[in-house]
Amino acid sequence: MKWRCQVCGYVHDGEEAPEKCPKCGAGKDRFAQVAADEAGLIDRSRRTNDLHLQLSALLDKVATAAQEGIDDNLDPGCVNVFKKAAVAATEIKQMIKAEIQTHISKGKWG
């Protein structure tokens, strides 16, 4: 079961709501049980959001490697590849941020 704090939106997993919200301190009476279909969506979204975060961390490594390649400046062909990789990493990270923001706005984060 999932329980959502009606004050701050914190989602708790368990058979019962917590005595108080770990985020805002609201009492147990301020929690509402999340509907089964919404709970399933939260579980699926948690997995996808985790994958987005993993991908974002990998893109940080791509950006770092690309910058090292640009700085090395072996030849124009290599620099071109590294510059394209740096741009792609930045664009995809921005796409990830936008997607996570969409998940949050639709309540698919918890």
C-alpha positions, 0 to 999 in steps of 0.5 A: 500500500501507498499513502500520500501526505496531503500536506506535502505530497510525500509518499509512504510505502507500508500497510499503514500511514506513518505516525508522522510525515518524515518530510513535513511532520504532519500527523498520520491523519493527514495521509490518504491511501493512494488508489491501486491504479495510481500506486502501480503507476508510481511504482513503474515511474519510480523505475523509469525515473531511476533509469533517467537518473542513471542515464544522466550520470552516464551522460556526465561521464560522456561530457567529461570524456568529450571535454578531455578529447576537445582539450587534447585536440589531436586533430579536427576529426577527433575534436568534431566527434568530441564536440558532437558528443558534448552537445548530445550529452547536454541536450539529452540531459535537458530532455531527462530533466524535462521528462522528470518534471513532467512525471512530477507534475502528473503525480508519477513520482513518489 
